[in-house]
Amino acid sequence: MRKLGTLILWALVLCLAPEAALAADEAAAGSSLWGYGLGAGLAVGLAGLGCGIGQGLTAGNTTAGIARNPGSAGSMFVNYILGMVLIESIAIYGLVIAFQLVGKIPG
């Protein structure tokens, strides 16, 4: 558990180091647009994380169900594909939000 905490701490340090280095330039320019980039990254990252967990659980449970009752594979497959499509839509929503946030950053 201690190693995980150390890993998370160093990941935060490495993610925030460029922000600290560029803070003087942003303060001089009066710009505070770094939140859009951070929000876009979090939108895609958290949506991807949620989709990965959801798809893994769905695939595992469907496979276990088909292994227990092979005769129901046809009806389970239809529900499996429908579930995967709905889970994947969450990632697409995250990507759309990220594109909208990145579009607000002047180029």
N, C-alpha and C positions, 0 to 999 in steps of 0.2 A: 504494500500500500504506500509505503514511503517513496519507493521508486516512481510510482505513478504520479504522486504529488510533485516530485521533483521534475518529472518529464513535462507535466502540465505547466509548471512555473516557468521552465526554460522556453517552452513553446510560446507562452505569453510574452516573455522578454524579447524573443526573436521577432515576434509579430509587431511589437510596439516600438522596437528600436528605430526603424525608419521614420516613424511618426515623430519621435523625439528629435531626430537629426534634422528633420525638415520643419520643425516647429517655428524656428526663427524666420524662415522664408515665408511661411503662411501668415505669421503674425504681422510681418511687414506688409504683405499684400492684403491683409484683412480678409483672407479667404478661410472658410471653414467647411469645405466641401468633402473632407475626408470621411464624413459620416455616410455619404452616399455609397462610396466604395466599400466601406465596411458592411453596410446594410445589404448590398448586392452579394457580397461574398457569403454573408450569413444566410441569406435567403436560399441561395443555391446549395450551400453546404448542409444546412439543416433539413431542407427538403430532400436532398439526396440521402442523408442519413435515415430519415424517416421511411423513405421508400425502400431502402435496402433492408431495413429491419422488417417492414411489412411484407415485402416480397419473399424474404427468407422464411418467415413464419408461414406464409401462405403455401409456398412450395413444399415445405417440410410436412405440414399437416395434410396437404392433398396427397402427397406420396405415401404417407402413413395410412391414410384412409383407403387408398387404392390397394395397398399391400394387404390390408385387413379384409377387404371385400372387392376382389377384382371384377366382379360383375357390375359394379356401379361406376366403373371407370369412365364410361361415356357421359353420364350426367355430371360426374364430378369434374370432368375436364372442361365442360362448358362453364360451370361456375368458377373454376380456376382461372380461365382466360378472362372472364368478366371481372373478377377480383383484381387480376394483374393490371388490367386496363385502368380501373379506377384508382389503384395505388399509383400507377405511373403518372396519372393526371396531376397528382400532388407535386411531383418533380417539375412538370411542365408549368404549373402555376408559379413555383419558385423561380423558374427560369424567366418567365414573363415579368415578374416583379423585379428581378435583377436587371433585365434589359431596361425597364422603365427607370430604375434608379441610376443606372450608368448613363442613360440619355440626358439626365439632368446635370451631369458634369460637363462643363464647357471644355471643348477640345483643344 
